[in-house]
Amino acid sequence: MPSLERDIAAATRGPRVSAALRASAWRPELAATLTLAWPLVVAQLAQIALMTTDVIMMGWLGAEDLAAGTLAAAFLHPLFLFGMGTVMAVTPLVAQAIGARDFRNVRRSTRQGFWVAITLSALLIPALWQTEAFFLFVGQEAEVSVMAGGYNRYASFMLLSALLFVALRSFLSAHGDTRIILWITGAGIFVNALGNYGLMFGNFGLPRMELRGAGLSTSIVSAVNLAFAIAYVVTHRRFRRYYLFVRFWRPDWQRYRAIFRLGTPIGLTMLAETGMFASAAMFMGWLGTDELAGHAIALQLAAIAFMVPLGLSMATTVRVGLAAGRRDRPGVAVAGWTSLVLGIGFMGCTALLFLAAPALLVSAFLDPEVEANRIAFSFAVTYLGVAALFQLVDGAQVVSAAALRGLGDTAVPMVVAVTGYWLIGMPVAYLCGFVLELRGLGVWYGLAAGLAFVAVVLTLRFAMRERLGLVGGG
């Protein structure tokens, strides 16, 4: 990796940022980005595979269970992603410290990332126990609300181990060691599938817990992942020298506040986006169980595609952060634009797939030959067509936000996200869905509008980064 950094610096040396566009700078950056990103991408796909396994097995229980699981996820995921986004501030802080060869701050940032994870878990777990009360308050069906509450009570315990794992993942990613994340997350797929099969359906001599079993299985997998990650960093020769857990109880309030200051806007940005999708699920619940089940399937397929640019975005933050730590302005440009081209290009391929074979994709979740599934199946196929339209902007918004994050720019992207998702996306969804009576299709139009606004503004902000004073150095 050091030789690669020297190659990039040599290829981009010069007074003008345009030097970063030389072909000799793109090739090594593309190789570095792909090397760092592919394990993160596969790990994200493995993570979504956990959720996909849950969705498929919920579908085996029935459309009502699938609808309840969708509502539960609509409450759980925004809270989890807020916590994850906040803890992810560890990534740019560690990457910039490595770029500046300030190894003491690598340890400080990672250790206080653990403290932030513990703090957030103490706040978020009690909130998840209010799932049933919340959905009853907003007018969801009583039986579905009770089932969703049961799932989240058991799944809530995953928050602590999952957020601690995010801190360790950030530490490892900043060092370029991402394959272990892939192996840990991949192993979790099999643990989760076995746990679901046993706890949801009463196999292997276990009690039949249905949706509650899926929630418990999620918590077990999260704890196992954390245990493997801790074992890795305390035994690996490269990482044990940091002594991450020695005198762990000693506070470092300056760094603790720095993580919250940088990470809270990241968390709120993720909360704004996932909150928009969660609200869309509630809109679908008002329309009916079949609409909600169809929405769940289309959204799950879109989420699977989204995991690729999401994993890429984690590598983007590291690559941009390393260049920013070196005060390498051309290197920042190459890192950011390389990732944007990769992310948008992949999502263009998934858009074509969604348009070409929607029924085939949906049939993996619901059997169209079953009479009770046919209405939900048709809704899912329709919604997937709209999902194809926003694939490009969805990829652009997550990668551009990550590039800005690598520069330590999180506050303005948060404002852009809140504006796009809540002042544009949700009003358009309600207007098209209920006022213009386009129902579920109109709700999906609103999702597309919100994502498009955020993608355009954040990409322009990265393009104007030097004019806006976001990049230092020469």
Secondary structure, DSSP 8 states (H G I E B T S, - for coil): -HHHHHHHHHHT-SSSGGGGGSHHHHHHHHHHHHHHHHHHHHHHHHHHHHHHHHHHHHHHH-HHHHHHHHHHHHHHHHHHHHHHHHHTTHHHHHHHHHHTT-HHHHHHHHHHHHHHHHHHHHHHHHHHTTHHHHHHHTT--HHHHHHHHHHHHHHTTHHHHHHHHHHHHHHHHHTT--HHHHHHHHHHHHHHHHHHHHHHHT-TT----THHHHHHHHHHHHHHHHHHHHHHHHH-HHHHTT-TTTTTTS--HHHHHHHHHHHHHHHHHHHHHHHHHHHHHHHHHHH-HHHHHHHHHHHHHHHHHHHHHHHHHHHHHHHHHHHHHTT-HHHHHHHHHHHHHHHHHHHHHHHHHHHH-HHHHHTTTS-TTSGGGHHHHHHHHHHHHHHHHTHHHHHHHHHHHHHHHHTT--HHHHHHHHIIIIIIIHHHHHIIIIIS--HHHHHHHHHHHHHHHHHHHHHHHHHTTTTTT-----
